[in-house]
Amino acid sequence: MPIVLRLDRVMADRKMSLKELSERVGVANVNLSKLKTGKVSAIRFSTLEAICDVLDCQPGDILEYRRESEN
């Protein structure tokens, strides 16, 4: 997948646990865990907005686009 999730890095920078982020964002811990490990295919803008608000970051801090190699 060309979109790489960097939620774990941003959380580590803010010294925030998955449990704390889950409680503050209002999203189930299991759903944030899937997001953190990149095992999701979509994210709601409202969820992304809440995560950015709590972590005081921009969407680009969490999401990165990597062009797939052309063979």
HUFEN-V360683 format. One record per backbone hydrogen bond with DSSP energy under -0.5 kcal/mol. NH is the residue of the N-H (numbers start at 1). CO is the residue of the C=O. If there is no record, write none. Layout:
BEGIN
[[NH,CO] [NH,CO]]
END
This chain:
BEGIN
[[4,2] [4,64] [6,62] [10,6] [11,7] [12,8] [13,9] [14,10] [15,12] [16,11] [21,17] [22,18] [23,19] [24,20] [25,21] [26,22] [27,22] [32,28] [33,29] [34,30] [35,31] [36,32] [37,33] [38,34] [38,35] [39,34] [48,44] [49,45] [50,46] [51,47] [52,48] [53,49] [54,50] [55,51] [56,52] [57,52] [61,58] [62,58] [62,59] [63,59] [64,4] [66,2] [66,64] [71,69]]
END
